[in-house]
Amino acid sequence: VLPGLLLIGVGLHYYFTQHPAELGEGTLETILATQPKVADLAMPKFVRLHFPPGLAGLFLAALMAAIMSSIDSGIHSVTTALVVDFRDRLCPQLRPETDQAEVKVIRLLVIVIGTLAIVLALFVGPLGNVFDIGKKLTAAFGGPLLAIFVLALFSRRATWQGVLISVSLSTVLTLVLMYTQDWFSVWYWPLGFGTALVLGYGASFLQRPQPTEFTFVQIMRNHKEAQL
């Protein structure tokens, strides 16, 4: 999917380079420099100007379906993480006694998270265009998340306390650098990953090392021994 989207973006960039008047006055570079959010309108404008009415309607329906699919999967994932990874592990006494009560709690969480997402969406406009917002959010949370998996798979020293400290600090550091100076541009993601990895491994030396049976190397070794 991603290569296809990238090809569409490259094609639109080439088209509007040849026909910048459809976006505004001047060259494409001038338009993007003075109106950065015009880039978000490239696809809708192309569809509106060049698709026949029926096909444009189908495109709009497919676009809305994709948006709703992304939203509901995200809300479901956040709800599951809050219930399974946090409540059931940290506060198991809060788990309802019946399945009916559990369903009500989950539905309430879905409503709360969905409402929060809508409220936050109202304030993302000043952050830039869609690409900039996606790049920054992915870097702030995706990089540290990958560092968690790398430490869990390959480090016998990593502890949950050290990982928690490193992820928190690297996320805050990445966000601060994003919204103060544009020094790193597309390198925010490696910055968040590298910071979380180094801090997580270093902070883990403050605690005892964890058992080794669940590291990637030990799992592969056990699997090979079981086959023999």
Secondary structure as the mmCIF struct_conf table of DSSP 4:
data_model
#
loop_
_struct_conf.conf_type_id
_struct_conf.id
_struct_conf.beg_label_comp_id
_struct_conf.beg_label_asym_id
_struct_conf.beg_label_seq_id
_struct_conf.end_label_comp_id
_struct_conf.end_label_asym_id
_struct_conf.end_label_seq_id
HELX_RH_AL_P HELX_RH_AL_P1 LEU A 2 GLN A 18
HELX_RH_3T_P HELX_RH_3T_P1 PRO A 20 GLU A 22
TURN_TY1_P TURN_TY1_P1 LEU A 23 LEU A 23
BEND BEND1 GLU A 25 GLY A 26
HELX_RH_AL_P HELX_RH_AL_P2 LEU A 28 THR A 34
HELX_RH_3T_P HELX_RH_3T_P2 PRO A 36 LEU A 41
HELX_RH_AL_P HELX_RH_AL_P3 ALA A 42 HIS A 50
BEND BEND2 PHE A 51 PHE A 51
HELX_RH_AL_P HELX_RH_AL_P4 PRO A 53 THR A 80
HELX_RH_PI_P HELX_RH_PI_P1 ALA A 81 ARG A 87
HELX_RH_AL_P HELX_RH_AL_P5 ASP A 88 LEU A 90
HELX_RH_3T_P HELX_RH_3T_P3 PRO A 92 LEU A 94
BEND BEND3 ARG A 95 ARG A 95
BEND BEND4 GLU A 97 THR A 98
HELX_RH_AL_P HELX_RH_AL_P6 ASP A 99 ALA A 121
TURN_TY1_P TURN_TY1_P2 LEU A 122 PHE A 123
HELX_RH_3T_P HELX_RH_3T_P4 GLY A 125 LEU A 127
BEND BEND5 ASN A 129 ASN A 129
HELX_RH_AL_P HELX_RH_AL_P7 VAL A 130 PHE A 154
BEND BEND6 ARG A 156 ARG A 157
HELX_RH_AL_P HELX_RH_AL_P8 TRP A 160 MET A 178
TURN_TY1_P TURN_TY1_P3 TYR A 179 THR A 180
BEND BEND7 TRP A 183 PHE A 184
HELX_RH_3T_P HELX_RH_3T_P5 SER A 185 TRP A 187
HELX_RH_AL_P HELX_RH_AL_P9 TYR A 188 ALA A 203
HELX_RH_3T_P HELX_RH_3T_P6 SER A 204 LEU A 206
BEND BEND8 GLN A 207 GLN A 207
HELX_LH_PP_P HELX_LH_PP_P1 ARG A 208 PRO A 211
BEND BEND9 THR A 212 THR A 212
TURN_TY1_P TURN_TY1_P4 GLU A 213 PHE A 214
BEND BEND10 THR A 215 THR A 215
HELX_RH_AL_P HELX_RH_AL_P10 PHE A 216 GLN A 227
#
